[in-house]
Amino acid sequence: MSDTEVNDVLERLCNLLRMETRAFGQKYGLQPVQIDALTYLTQCNRYSNTPQAVGEYLGLTKGTISQSLKVLEQKSLLRKLPDEQDKRVVHLTPTAKGKKLIENAIADKSLAPALANSTKITELASVLRSTLRKVQQMNKRKAFAACHTCRFNEQSKKGYLCGLTQEPLSAQDIQLICREHEYPS
Ligand code: SF4
């Protein structure tokens, strides 16, 4: 398969997934960007759940993202909580209702049935992950990847530690995505 064909297939697949997200969101009066923002907030860590980080992750302006966050808050899908150290910083936490909605949204557009008979899923995932990483590096975009793959992630007998913030990390924390993530060189 040529590079162009791979590009075309990925674009078509992304378009189809976007259509599924739009159709799902319509049932709840939500735009795809609102579903995307809420999905991100169910997957990111405590350093990454600010309005600014949501905007960076989705590549959207502050104005666009604040409108979307307002809708999610009005629908009781997320809560805004002030930072304990710095009251100017706001953290966005999905409510139980918000988490459930995203669980359903993810199930709705799952590729599992289409991949059911594929024997090379591990290789496919590895190629896609490596392609994503290279594209992010070429475009100088933040990785927003899982904490356990970060160069600052340290493990000792006492557990996990973020070498950047010097704060302990739980086993659950290291599965979450982080705006400060950097791959080892
Ligand atoms: S180790 Fe890296 S990814 Fe994990 S919290 Fe620290 S900066 Fe973020």
Backbone and ligand atoms as CSV (ligand in chain L), in Angstrom:
chain,resi,resn,atom,element,x,y,z
A,1,MET,N,N,0.853,-1.207,0.000
A,1,MET,CA,C,0.000,0.000,0.000
A,1,MET,C,C,0.886,1.254,0.000
A,2,SER,N,N,0.572,2.233,-0.846
A,2,SER,CA,C,1.396,3.454,-0.903
A,2,SER,C,C,1.076,4.387,0.265
A,3,ASP,N,N,1.975,5.375,0.485
A,3,ASP,CA,C,1.746,6.368,1.550
A,3,ASP,C,C,0.405,7.080,1.350
A,4,THR,N,N,0.110,7.400,0.073
A,4,THR,CA,C,-1.139,8.125,-0.215
A,4,THR,C,C,-2.348,7.278,0.146
A,5,GLU,N,N,-2.265,5.987,-0.180
A,5,GLU,CA,C,-3.392,5.097,0.158
A,5,GLU,C,C,-3.576,5.009,1.680
A,6,VAL,N,N,-2.445,4.918,2.399
A,6,VAL,CA,C,-2.531,4.854,3.869
A,6,VAL,C,C,-3.192,6.128,4.390
A,7,ASN,N,N,-2.752,7.276,3.837
A,7,ASN,CA,C,-3.335,8.572,4.220
A,7,ASN,C,C,-4.851,8.587,3.982
A,8,ASP,N,N,-5.241,8.105,2.780
A,8,ASP,CA,C,-6.664,8.108,2.401
A,8,ASP,C,C,-7.487,7.217,3.334
A,9,VAL,N,N,-6.938,6.032,3.635
A,9,VAL,CA,C,-7.677,5.098,4.505
A,9,VAL,C,C,-7.833,5.697,5.900
A,10,LEU,N,N,-6.736,6.278,6.424
A,10,LEU,CA,C,-6.809,6.860,7.766
A,10,LEU,C,C,-7.790,8.023,7.809
A,11,GLU,N,N,-7.757,8.848,6.746
A,11,GLU,CA,C,-8.683,9.984,6.720
A,11,GLU,C,C,-10.134,9.522,6.668
A,12,ARG,N,N,-10.390,8.498,5.855
A,12,ARG,CA,C,-11.755,7.969,5.737
A,12,ARG,C,C,-12.221,7.393,7.081
A,13,LEU,N,N,-11.306,6.669,7.722
A,13,LEU,CA,C,-11.616,6.072,9.022
A,13,LEU,C,C,-11.904,7.177,10.064
A,14,CYS,N,N,-11.058,8.204,10.065
A,14,CYS,CA,C,-11.263,9.316,11.017
A,14,CYS,C,C,-12.596,10.005,10.751
A,15,ASN,N,N,-12.928,10.179,9.447
A,15,ASN,CA,C,-14.213,10.803,9.104
A,15,ASN,C,C,-15.386,9.969,9.600
A,16,LEU,N,N,-15.276,8.654,9.425
A,16,LEU,CA,C,-16.364,7.775,9.880
A,16,LEU,C,C,-16.526,7.843,11.403
A,17,LEU,N,N,-15.382,7.829,12.105
A,17,LEU,CA,C,-15.444,7.911,13.570
A,17,LEU,C,C,-16.041,9.243,13.999
A,18,ARG,N,N,-15.698,10.310,13.245
A,18,ARG,CA,C,-16.244,11.641,13.558
A,18,ARG,C,C,-17.765,11.651,13.355
A,19,MET,N,N,-18.214,10.973,12.289
A,19,MET,CA,C,-19.662,10.890,12.026
A,19,MET,C,C,-20.368,10.166,13.171
A,20,GLU,N,N,-19.729,9.099,13.671
A,20,GLU,CA,C,-20.318,8.349,14.796
A,20,GLU,C,C,-20.382,9.229,16.043
A,21,THR,N,N,-19.320,10.002,16.268
A,21,THR,CA,C,-19.305,10.903,17.430
A,21,THR,C,C,-20.415,11.941,17.297
A,22,ARG,N,N,-20.563,12.482,16.075
A,22,ARG,CA,C,-21.607,13.499,15.856
A,22,ARG,C,C,-22.998,12.903,16.121
A,23,ALA,N,N,-23.218,11.688,15.576
A,23,ALA,CA,C,-24.532,11.036,15.745
A,23,ALA,C,C,-24.793,10.761,17.227
A,24,PHE,N,N,-23.763,10.309,17.944
A,24,PHE,CA,C,-23.933,10.028,19.376
A,24,PHE,C,C,-24.250,11.330,20.121
A,25,GLY,N,N,-23.481,12.366,19.838
A,25,GLY,CA,C,-23.665,13.645,20.525
A,25,GLY,C,C,-25.051,14.233,20.312
A,26,GLN,N,N,-25.586,14.048,19.104
A,26,GLN,CA,C,-26.916,14.603,18.789
A,26,GLN,C,C,-27.985,14.072,19.743
A,27,LYS,N,N,-27.810,12.843,20.192
A,27,LYS,CA,C,-28.808,12.242,21.108
A,27,LYS,C,C,-28.857,12.998,22.432
A,28,TYR,N,N,-27.748,13.677,22.756
A,28,TYR,CA,C,-27.652,14.378,24.048
A,28,TYR,C,C,-27.524,15.890,23.877
A,29,GLY,N,N,-27.732,16.358,22.658
A,29,GLY,CA,C,-27.614,17.794,22.387
A,29,GLY,C,C,-26.188,18.297,22.528
A,30,LEU,N,N,-25.212,17.455,22.169
A,30,LEU,CA,C,-23.798,17.842,22.287
A,30,LEU,C,C,-23.113,17.846,20.922
A,31,GLN,N,N,-22.212,18.818,20.741
A,31,GLN,CA,C,-21.394,18.887,19.526
A,31,GLN,C,C,-20.213,17.922,19.672
A,32,PRO,N,N,-19.622,17.476,18.521
A,32,PRO,CA,C,-18.445,16.595,18.614
A,32,PRO,C,C,-17.333,17.185,19.480
A,33,VAL,N,N,-17.105,18.496,19.392
A,33,VAL,CA,C,-16.030,19.099,20.192
A,33,VAL,C,C,-16.301,18.953,21.692
A,34,GLN,N,N,-17.567,18.971,22.062
A,34,GLN,CA,C,-17.911,18.821,23.485
A,34,GLN,C,C,-17.673,17.377,23.937
A,35,ILE,N,N,-17.999,16.435,23.063
A,35,ILE,CA,C,-17.724,15.018,23.372
A,35,ILE,C,C,-16.206,14.815,23.467
A,36,ASP,N,N,-15.464,15.422,22.536
A,36,ASP,CA,C,-13.999,15.262,22.537
A,36,ASP,C,C,-13.389,15.838,23.818
A,37,ALA,N,N,-13.875,17.017,24.224
A,37,ALA,CA,C,-13.335,17.654,25.438
A,37,ALA,C,C,-13.620,16.791,26.662
A,38,LEU,N,N,-14.847,16.270,26.739
A,38,LEU,CA,C,-15.203,15.442,27.896
A,38,LEU,C,C,-14.430,14.115,27.878
A,39,THR,N,N,-14.232,13.553,26.693
A,39,THR,CA,C,-13.446,12.312,26.585
A,39,THR,C,C,-12.043,12.562,27.110
A,40,TYR,N,N,-11.431,13.656,26.655
A,40,TYR,CA,C,-10.075,13.993,27.123
A,40,TYR,C,C,-10.047,14.107,28.648
A,41,LEU,N,N,-11.044,14.763,29.211
A,41,LEU,CA,C,-11.047,14.983,30.667
A,41,LEU,C,C,-11.230,13.690,31.467
A,42,THR,N,N,-11.783,12.655,30.833
A,42,THR,CA,C,-11.882,11.364,31.533
A,42,THR,C,C,-10.573,10.577,31.438
A,43,GLN,N,N,-9.654,11.053,30.593
A,43,GLN,CA,C,-8.421,10.279,30.353
A,43,GLN,C,C,-7.150,10.987,30.807
A,44,CYS,N,N,-7.262,12.265,31.224
A,44,CYS,CA,C,-6.037,13.018,31.541
A,44,CYS,C,C,-5.768,13.050,33.047
A,45,ASN,N,N,-4.535,13.422,33.398
A,45,ASN,CA,C,-4.166,13.456,34.816
A,45,ASN,C,C,-4.410,14.842,35.436
A,46,ARG,N,N,-4.033,14.984,36.702
A,46,ARG,CA,C,-4.358,16.208,37.452
A,46,ARG,C,C,-3.572,17.437,36.981
A,47,TYR,N,N,-2.491,17.227,36.200
A,47,TYR,CA,C,-1.736,18.372,35.674
A,47,TYR,C,C,-2.336,18.856,34.347
A,48,SER,N,N,-3.306,18.133,33.856
A,48,SER,CA,C,-3.749,18.348,32.475
A,48,SER,C,C,-5.243,18.628,32.341
A,49,ASN,N,N,-5.926,18.829,33.472
A,49,ASN,CA,C,-7.389,18.995,33.399
A,49,ASN,C,C,-7.836,20.452,33.538
A,50,THR,N,N,-7.060,21.360,32.939
A,50,THR,CA,C,-7.425,22.785,32.959
A,50,THR,C,C,-8.023,23.163,31.597
A,51,PRO,N,N,-8.766,24.282,31.539
A,51,PRO,CA,C,-9.316,24.710,30.242
A,51,PRO,C,C,-8.213,24.910,29.196
A,52,GLN,N,N,-7.069,25.458,29.624
A,52,GLN,CA,C,-5.962,25.688,28.683
A,52,GLN,C,C,-5.452,24.373,28.078
A,53,ALA,N,N,-5.326,23.336,28.928
A,53,ALA,CA,C,-4.838,22.037,28.443
A,53,ALA,C,C,-5.842,21.403,27.479
A,54,VAL,N,N,-7.137,21.558,27.767
A,54,VAL,CA,C,-8.160,21.006,26.856
A,54,VAL,C,C,-8.015,21.673,25.487
A,55,GLY,N,N,-7.834,23.002,25.496
A,55,GLY,CA,C,-7.664,23.751,24.248
A,55,GLY,C,C,-6.424,23.297,23.492
A,56,GLU,N,N,-5.323,23.083,24.223
A,56,GLU,CA,C,-4.074,22.630,23.580
A,56,GLU,C,C,-4.263,21.247,22.969
A,57,TYR,N,N,-4.916,20.373,23.719
A,57,TYR,CA,C,-5.102,18.994,23.250
A,57,TYR,C,C,-5.939,18.965,21.964
A,58,LEU,N,N,-6.992,19.792,21.948
A,58,LEU,CA,C,-7.894,19.771,20.793
A,58,LEU,C,C,-7.479,20.768,19.706
A,59,GLY,N,N,-6.472,21.591,20.000
A,59,GLY,CA,C,-6.016,22.583,19.026
A,59,GLY,C,C,-7.048,23.670,18.809
A,60,LEU,N,N,-7.713,24.094,19.893
A,60,LEU,CA,C,-8.780,25.097,19.779
A,60,LEU,C,C,-8.448,26.344,20.593
A,61,THR,N,N,-9.085,27.452,20.227
A,61,THR,CA,C,-8.830,28.705,20.937
A,61,THR,C,C,-9.530,28.692,22.300
A,62,LYS,N,N,-9.070,29.615,23.159
A,62,LYS,CA,C,-9.633,29.720,24.500
A,62,LYS,C,C,-11.145,29.988,24.455
A,63,GLY,N,N,-11.550,30.875,23.510
A,63,GLY,CA,C,-12.971,31.249,23.393
A,63,GLY,C,C,-13.831,30.052,23.028
A,64,THR,N,N,-13.386,29.298,22.016
A,64,THR,CA,C,-14.173,28.142,21.553
A,64,THR,C,C,-14.292,27.111,22.672
A,65,ILE,N,N,-13.176,26.875,23.339
A,65,ILE,CA,C,-13.200,25.818,24.351
A,65,ILE,C,C,-14.021,26.246,25.568
A,66,SER,N,N,-13.977,27.538,25.931
A,66,SER,CA,C,-14.731,27.934,27.133
A,66,SER,C,C,-16.237,27.813,26.902
A,67,GLN,N,N,-16.692,28.054,25.657
A,67,GLN,CA,C,-18.122,27.874,25.339
A,67,GLN,C,C,-18.514,26.409,25.507
A,68,SER,N,N,-17.649,25.518,24.997
A,68,SER,CA,C,-17.946,24.078,25.088
A,68,SER,C,C,-17.970,23.616,26.538
A,69,LEU,N,N,-17.020,24.118,27.325
A,69,LEU,CA,C,-16.957,23.703,28.730
A,69,LEU,C,C,-18.187,24.198,29.496
A,70,LYS,N,N,-18.655,25.393,29.109
A,70,LYS,CA,C,-19.851,25.947,29.768
A,70,LYS,C,C,-21.063,25.026,29.522
A,71,VAL,N,N,-21.199,24.552,28.281
A,71,VAL,CA,C,-22.321,23.653,27.952
A,71,VAL,C,C,-22.218,22.361,28.772
A,72,LEU,N,N,-21.011,21.813,28.859
A,72,LEU,CA,C,-20.823,20.560,29.616
A,72,LEU,C,C,-21.149,20.760,31.093
A,73,GLU,N,N,-20.803,21.929,31.602
A,73,GLU,CA,C,-21.090,22.221,33.015
A,73,GLU,C,C,-22.604,22.386,33.222
A,74,GLN,N,N,-23.248,23.109,32.283
A,74,GLN,CA,C,-24.702,23.305,32.389
A,74,GLN,C,C,-25.464,21.979,32.345
A,75,LYS,N,N,-24.915,21.012,31.608
A,75,LYS,CA,C,-25.578,19.707,31.508
A,75,LYS,C,C,-25.144,18.760,32.626
A,76,SER,N,N,-24.437,19.298,33.622
A,76,SER,CA,C,-23.963,18.522,34.786
A,76,SER,C,C,-23.068,17.354,34.389
A,77,LEU,N,N,-22.276,17.558,33.315
A,77,LEU,CA,C,-21.367,16.499,32.872
A,77,LEU,C,C,-19.959,16.724,33.420
A,78,LEU,N,N,-19.679,17.955,33.843
A,78,LEU,CA,C,-18.405,18.220,34.518
A,78,LEU,C,C,-18.558,19.311,35.563
A,79,ARG,N,N,-17.583,19.322,36.493
A,79,ARG,CA,C,-17.548,20.315,37.573
A,79,ARG,C,C,-16.254,21.083,37.490
A,80,LYS,N,N,-16.315,22.362,37.866
A,80,LYS,CA,C,-15.093,23.165,37.937
A,80,LYS,C,C,-14.679,23.266,39.393
A,81,LEU,N,N,-13.420,22.939,39.680
A,81,LEU,CA,C,-12.941,23.027,41.056
A,81,LEU,C,C,-11.676,23.874,41.102
A,82,PRO,N,N,-11.571,24.828,42.069
A,82,PRO,CA,C,-10.349,25.633,42.155
A,82,PRO,C,C,-9.172,24.786,42.636
A,83,ASP,N,N,-7.968,25.129,42.146
A,83,ASP,CA,C,-6.753,24.439,42.586
A,83,ASP,C,C,-6.526,24.724,44.070
A,84,GLU,N,N,-6.061,23.715,44.810
A,84,GLU,CA,C,-5.883,23.912,46.262
A,84,GLU,C,C,-4.763,24.889,46.580
A,85,GLN,N,N,-3.715,24.949,45.734
A,85,GLN,CA,C,-2.585,25.854,45.990
A,85,GLN,C,C,-2.799,27.227,45.359
A,86,ASP,N,N,-3.317,27.226,44.142
A,86,ASP,CA,C,-3.445,28.478,43.385
A,86,ASP,C,C,-4.900,28.636,42.943
A,87,LYS,N,N,-5.626,29.504,43.650
A,87,LYS,CA,C,-7.073,29.632,43.405
A,87,LYS,C,C,-7.414,30.192,42.018
A,88,ARG,N,N,-6.391,30.743,41.316
A,88,ARG,CA,C,-6.660,31.265,39.956
A,88,ARG,C,C,-6.782,30.118,38.955
A,89,VAL,N,N,-6.248,28.964,39.327
A,89,VAL,CA,C,-6.280,27.804,38.414
A,89,VAL,C,C,-7.536,26.977,38.670
A,90,VAL,N,N,-8.191,26.590,37.561
A,90,VAL,CA,C,-9.417,25.791,37.674
A,90,VAL,C,C,-9.160,24.393,37.128
A,91,HIS,N,N,-9.636,23.385,37.853
A,91,HIS,CA,C,-9.543,22.000,37.370
A,91,HIS,C,C,-10.942,21.538,36.952
A,92,LEU,N,N,-10.998,20.787,35.872
A,92,LEU,CA,C,-12.281,20.323,35.335
A,92,LEU,C,C,-12.411,18.822,35.595
A,93,THR,N,N,-13.441,18.459,36.342
A,93,THR,CA,C,-13.619,17.044,36.703
A,93,THR,C,C,-14.933,16.518,36.151
A,94,PRO,N,N,-14.889,15.482,35.316
A,94,PRO,CA,C,-16.150,14.907,34.825
A,94,PRO,C,C,-16.970,14.335,35.993
A,95,THR,N,N,-18.262,14.535,35.966
A,95,THR,CA,C,-19.147,13.957,36.986
A,95,THR,C,C,-19.367,12.481,36.643
A,96,ALA,N,N,-20.042,11.755,37.549
A,96,ALA,CA,C,-20.363,10.343,37.268
A,96,ALA,C,C,-21.202,10.260,35.982
A,97,LYS,N,N,-22.113,11.229,35.824
A,97,LYS,CA,C,-22.959,11.247,34.615
A,97,LYS,C,C,-22.091,11.457,33.357
A,98,GLY,N,N,-21.115,12.353,33.477
A,98,GLY,CA,C,-20.208,12.636,32.363
A,98,GLY,C,C,-19.363,11.417,32.005
A,99,LYS,N,N,-18.866,10.718,33.043
A,99,LYS,CA,C,-18.031,9.537,32.790
A,99,LYS,C,C,-18.837,8.443,32.101
A,100,LYS,N,N,-20.092,8.279,32.555
A,100,LYS,CA,C,-20.954,7.241,31.967
A,100,LYS,C,C,-21.230,7.553,30.493
A,101,LEU,N,N,-21.492,8.837,30.237
A,101,LEU,CA,C,-21.784,9.239,28.854
A,101,LEU,C,C,-20.591,8.925,27.944
A,102,ILE,N,N,-19.391,9.207,28.434
A,102,ILE,CA,C,-18.201,8.945,27.604
A,102,ILE,C,C,-17.947,7.444,27.437
A,103,GLU,N,N,-18.224,6.679,28.485
A,103,GLU,CA,C,-18.120,5.201,28.342
A,103,GLU,C,C,-18.998,4.735,27.179
A,104,ASN,N,N,-20.223,5.276,27.134
A,104,ASN,CA,C,-21.152,4.882,26.070
A,104,ASN,C,C,-20.692,5.398,24.706
A,105,ALA,N,N,-20.149,6.620,24.694
A,105,ALA,CA,C,-19.683,7.208,23.427
A,105,ALA,C,C,-18.543,6.368,22.853
A,106,ILE,N,N,-17.631,5.916,23.732
A,106,ILE,CA,C,-16.493,5.121,23.274
A,106,ILE,C,C,-16.979,3.755,22.767
A,107,ALA,N,N,-17.929,3.166,23.504
A,107,ALA,CA,C,-18.461,1.853,23.082
A,107,ALA,C,C,-19.165,1.972,21.736
A,108,ASP,N,N,-19.844,3.118,21.529
A,108,ASP,CA,C,-20.625,3.333,20.313
A,108,ASP,C,C,-19.762,3.346,19.052
A,109,LYS,N,N,-18.532,3.853,19.172
A,109,LYS,CA,C,-17.682,3.927,17.972
A,109,LYS,C,C,-16.495,2.961,18.066
A,110,SER,N,N,-16.675,1.921,18.879
A,110,SER,CA,C,-15.587,0.948,19.040
A,110,SER,C,C,-15.271,0.245,17.719
A,111,LEU,N,N,-13.981,0.054,17.473
A,111,LEU,CA,C,-13.558,-0.664,16.273
A,111,LEU,C,C,-13.491,-2.168,16.520
A,112,ALA,N,N,-13.800,-2.583,17.754
A,112,ALA,CA,C,-13.649,-4.000,18.117
A,112,ALA,C,C,-14.360,-4.952,17.143
A,113,PRO,N,N,-15.634,-4.698,16.777
A,113,PRO,CA,C,-16.281,-5.656,15.862
A,113,PRO,C,C,-15.564,-5.735,14.515
A,114,ALA,N,N,-15.089,-4.582,14.035
A,114,ALA,CA,C,-14.410,-4.578,12.730
A,114,ALA,C,C,-13.046,-5.261,12.804
A,115,LEU,N,N,-12.444,-5.245,14.000
A,115,LEU,CA,C,-11.104,-5.830,14.146
A,115,LEU,C,C,-11.150,-7.279,14.647
A,116,ALA,N,N,-12.384,-7.788,14.853
A,116,ALA,CA,C,-12.553,-9.088,15.509
A,116,ALA,C,C,-11.715,-10.201,14.898
A,117,ASN,N,N,-11.609,-10.230,13.572
A,117,ASN,CA,C,-10.875,-11.336,12.947
A,117,ASN,C,C,-9.455,-10.953,12.539
A,118,SER,N,N,-9.001,-9.787,12.986
A,118,SER,CA,C,-7.637,-9.374,12.625
A,118,SER,C,C,-6.641,-10.080,13.539
A,119,THR,N,N,-5.569,-10.547,12.950
A,119,THR,CA,C,-4.584,-11.292,13.746
A,119,THR,C,C,-3.395,-10.414,14.126
A,120,LYS,N,N,-3.301,-9.225,13.537
A,120,LYS,CA,C,-2.104,-8.423,13.759
A,120,LYS,C,C,-2.409,-7.103,14.463
A,121,ILE,N,N,-3.310,-7.150,15.444
A,121,ILE,CA,C,-3.723,-5.911,16.132
A,121,ILE,C,C,-2.543,-5.278,16.875
A,122,THR,N,N,-1.715,-6.115,17.498
A,122,THR,CA,C,-0.581,-5.569,18.260
A,122,THR,C,C,0.368,-4.815,17.332
A,123,GLU,N,N,0.655,-5.419,16.170
A,123,GLU,CA,C,1.543,-4.752,15.208
A,123,GLU,C,C,0.904,-3.468,14.690
A,124,LEU,N,N,-0.413,-3.543,14.406
A,124,LEU,CA,C,-1.128,-2.368,13.900
A,124,LEU,C,C,-1.066,-1.231,14.917
A,125,ALA,N,N,-1.334,-1.571,16.195
A,125,ALA,CA,C,-1.308,-0.551,17.252
A,125,ALA,C,C,0.084,0.059,17.357
A,126,SER,N,N,1.099,-0.766,17.233
A,126,SER,CA,C,2.471,-0.282,17.349
A,126,SER,C,C,2.821,0.657,16.187
A,127,VAL,N,N,2.423,0.291,14.969
A,127,VAL,CA,C,2.701,1.147,13.799
A,127,VAL,C,C,1.957,2.478,13.944
A,128,LEU,N,N,0.692,2.414,14.367
A,128,LEU,CA,C,-0.098,3.653,14.505
A,128,LEU,C,C,0.494,4.550,15.590
A,129,ARG,N,N,0.911,3.937,16.713
A,129,ARG,CA,C,1.477,4.724,17.823
A,129,ARG,C,C,2.774,5.400,17.377
A,130,SER,N,N,3.587,4.646,16.676
A,130,SER,CA,C,4.864,5.201,16.222
A,130,SER,C,C,4.634,6.299,15.165
A,131,THR,N,N,3.633,6.111,14.296
A,131,THR,CA,C,3.318,7.142,13.295
A,131,THR,C,C,2.836,8.409,13.985
A,132,LEU,N,N,1.966,8.236,14.977
A,132,LEU,CA,C,1.450,9.394,15.725
A,132,LEU,C,C,2.599,10.168,16.362
A,133,ARG,N,N,3.504,9.430,16.981
A,133,ARG,CA,C,4.631,10.073,17.659
A,133,ARG,C,C,5.501,10.857,16.675
A,134,LYS,N,N,5.758,10.258,15.500
A,134,LYS,CA,C,6.596,10.938,14.509
A,134,LYS,C,C,5.905,12.180,13.969
A,135,VAL,N,N,4.597,12.078,13.713
A,135,VAL,CA,C,3.857,13.248,13.195
A,135,VAL,C,C,3.869,14.369,14.239
A,136,GLN,N,N,3.696,13.998,15.514
A,136,GLN,CA,C,3.728,15.022,16.579
A,136,GLN,C,C,5.108,15.676,16.654
A,137,GLN,N,N,6.152,14.872,16.492
A,137,GLN,CA,C,7.516,15.434,16.530
A,137,GLN,C,C,7.744,16.353,15.329
A,138,MET,N,N,7.319,15.914,14.136
A,138,MET,CA,C,7.522,16.725,12.925
A,138,MET,C,C,6.777,18.044,13.027
A,139,ASN,N,N,5.556,17.995,13.606
A,139,ASN,CA,C,4.719,19.207,13.695
A,139,ASN,C,C,4.939,19.976,14.994
A,140,LYS,N,N,5.922,19.499,15.774
A,140,LYS,CA,C,6.254,20.148,17.054
A,140,LYS,C,C,5.024,20.302,17.954
A,141,ARG,N,N,4.246,19.217,18.018
A,141,ARG,CA,C,3.062,19.177,18.883
A,141,ARG,C,C,3.403,18.429,20.170
A,142,LYS,N,N,2.699,18.788,21.241
A,142,LYS,CA,C,2.883,18.045,22.485
A,142,LYS,C,C,2.362,16.621,22.304
A,143,ALA,N,N,2.992,15.691,23.021
A,143,ALA,CA,C,2.620,14.278,22.852
A,143,ALA,C,C,1.270,13.947,23.484
A,144,PHE,N,N,0.980,14.524,24.660
A,144,PHE,CA,C,-0.235,14.164,25.409
A,144,PHE,C,C,-0.349,12.635,25.482
A,145,ALA,N,N,0.747,11.982,25.889
A,145,ALA,CA,C,0.742,10.513,25.926
A,145,ALA,C,C,0.637,10.016,27.365
A,146,ALA,N,N,0.541,8.689,27.497
A,146,ALA,CA,C,0.362,8.084,28.826
A,146,ALA,C,C,1.616,8.270,29.679
A,147,CYS,N,N,1.387,8.590,30.938
A,147,CYS,CA,C,2.464,8.907,31.890
A,147,CYS,C,C,3.548,7.827,31.971
A,148,HIS,N,N,3.156,6.544,31.871
A,148,HIS,CA,C,4.172,5.493,32.063
A,148,HIS,C,C,5.213,5.467,30.948
A,149,THR,N,N,4.961,6.207,29.838
A,149,THR,CA,C,5.947,6.232,28.747
A,149,THR,C,C,6.783,7.522,28.775
A,150,CYS,N,N,6.651,8.303,29.847
A,150,CYS,CA,C,7.319,9.620,29.918
A,150,CYS,C,C,8.737,9.492,30.484
A,151,ARG,N,N,9.620,10.354,30.013
A,151,ARG,CA,C,11.011,10.289,30.494
A,151,ARG,C,C,11.146,10.746,31.950
A,152,PHE,N,N,10.145,11.456,32.459
A,152,PHE,CA,C,10.199,11.909,33.855
A,152,PHE,C,C,9.635,10.875,34.833
A,153,ASN,N,N,9.029,9.811,34.280
A,153,ASN,CA,C,8.410,8.802,35.143
A,153,ASN,C,C,9.498,7.955,35.814
A,154,GLU,N,N,9.509,7.988,37.147
A,154,GLU,CA,C,10.532,7.240,37.893
A,154,GLU,C,C,9.854,6.180,38.750
A,155,GLN,N,N,10.500,5.022,38.811
A,155,GLN,CA,C,9.936,3.945,39.632
A,155,GLN,C,C,10.981,3.475,40.646
A,156,SER,N,N,10.562,3.357,41.895
A,156,SER,CA,C,11.471,2.836,42.922
A,156,SER,C,C,10.676,1.849,43.779
A,157,LYS,N,N,11.317,1.351,44.836
A,157,LYS,CA,C,10.617,0.410,45.718
A,157,LYS,C,C,9.419,1.072,46.374
A,158,LYS,N,N,9.502,2.415,46.535
A,158,LYS,CA,C,8.405,3.137,47.201
A,158,LYS,C,C,7.215,3.365,46.268
A,159,GLY,N,N,7.419,3.189,44.967
A,159,GLY,CA,C,6.335,3.403,44.024
A,159,GLY,C,C,6.790,4.298,42.880
A,160,TYR,N,N,5.818,4.997,42.275
A,160,TYR,CA,C,6.124,5.854,41.125
A,160,TYR,C,C,6.267,7.309,41.571
A,161,LEU,N,N,7.109,8.050,40.825
A,161,LEU,CA,C,7.310,9.467,41.128
A,161,LEU,C,C,7.397,10.229,39.807
A,162,CYS,N,N,6.817,11.440,39.786
A,162,CYS,CA,C,7.004,12.321,38.631
A,162,CYS,C,C,8.298,13.096,38.876
A,163,GLY,N,N,9.300,12.883,38.045
A,163,GLY,CA,C,10.586,13.558,38.206
A,163,GLY,C,C,10.497,15.045,37.924
A,164,LEU,N,N,9.440,15.472,37.247
A,164,LEU,CA,C,9.286,16.892,36.921
A,164,LEU,C,C,8.702,17.664,38.101
A,165,THR,N,N,7.645,17.105,38.703
A,165,THR,CA,C,6.982,17.811,39.811
A,165,THR,C,C,7.431,17.290,41.184
A,166,GLN,N,N,8.155,16.153,41.165
A,166,GLN,CA,C,8.595,15.489,42.404
A,166,GLN,C,C,7.410,15.035,43.262
A,167,GLU,N,N,6.286,14.780,42.614
A,167,GLU,CA,C,5.107,14.291,43.356
A,167,GLU,C,C,4.923,12.793,43.103
A,168,PRO,N,N,4.422,12.065,44.125
A,168,PRO,CA,C,4.181,10.634,43.903
A,168,PRO,C,C,3.042,10.406,42.914
A,169,LEU,N,N,3.112,9.288,42.222
A,169,LEU,CA,C,2.080,8.919,41.244
A,169,LEU,C,C,1.537,7.550,41.611
A,170,SER,N,N,0.232,7.383,41.438
A,170,SER,CA,C,-0.367,6.077,41.727
A,170,SER,C,C,-0.305,5.204,40.473
A,171,ALA,N,N,-0.635,3.919,40.663
A,171,ALA,CA,C,-0.665,3.000,39.517
A,171,ALA,C,C,-1.696,3.466,38.494
A,172,GLN,N,N,-2.754,4.117,38.984
A,172,GLN,CA,C,-3.776,4.622,38.056
A,172,GLN,C,C,-3.267,5.878,37.333
A,173,ASP,N,N,-2.557,6.748,38.080
A,173,ASP,CA,C,-2.014,7.985,37.483
A,173,ASP,C,C,-1.161,7.696,36.251
A,174,ILE,N,N,-0.357,6.633,36.338
A,174,ILE,CA,C,0.609,6.419,35.253
A,174,ILE,C,C,-0.038,5.922,33.957
A,175,GLN,N,N,-1.328,5.584,34.038
A,175,GLN,CA,C,-2.047,5.190,32.817
A,175,GLN,C,C,-2.679,6.405,32.130
A,176,LEU,N,N,-2.719,7.535,32.832
A,176,LEU,CA,C,-3.422,8.710,32.302
A,176,LEU,C,C,-2.525,9.538,31.379
A,177,ILE,N,N,-3.150,10.368,30.544
A,177,ILE,CA,C,-2.360,11.201,29.636
A,177,ILE,C,C,-2.033,12.541,30.291
A,178,CYS,N,N,-0.912,13.118,29.885
A,178,CYS,CA,C,-0.373,14.289,30.587
A,178,CYS,C,C,0.125,15.328,29.581
A,179,ARG,N,N,-0.158,16.585,29.850
A,179,ARG,CA,C,0.284,17.652,28.924
A,179,ARG,C,C,1.781,17.924,29.040
A,180,GLU,N,N,2.383,17.472,30.150
A,180,GLU,CA,C,3.827,17.690,30.341
A,180,GLU,C,C,4.657,16.508,29.842
A,181,HIS,N,N,3.996,15.522,29.292
A,181,HIS,CA,C,4.691,14.301,28.870
A,181,HIS,C,C,5.789,14.582,27.844
A,182,GLU,N,N,6.932,13.903,28.048
A,182,GLU,CA,C,8.014,13.949,27.051
A,182,GLU,C,C,8.546,12.535,26.887
A,183,TYR,N,N,8.718,12.110,25.639
A,183,TYR,CA,C,9.274,10.774,25.383
A,183,TYR,C,C,10.772,10.776,25.711
A,184,PRO,N,N,11.293,9.621,26.143
A,184,PRO,CA,C,12.747,9.539,26.344
A,184,PRO,C,C,13.443,9.762,24.989
A,185,SER,N,N,14.624,10.410,24.996
A,185,SER,CA,C,15.285,10.684,23.710
A,185,SER,C,C,16.089,9.455,23.261
L,1,SF4,S1,S,6.061,11.647,34.718
L,1,SF4,FE1,FE,5.726,12.829,32.839
L,1,SF4,S2,S,3.698,12.244,32.150
L,1,SF4,FE2,FE,3.875,11.607,34.270
L,1,SF4,S3,S,3.037,13.282,35.467
L,1,SF4,FE3,FE,5.257,13.648,35.301
L,1,SF4,S4,S,5.501,14.944,33.502
L,1,SF4,FE4,FE,3.449,14.053,33.400
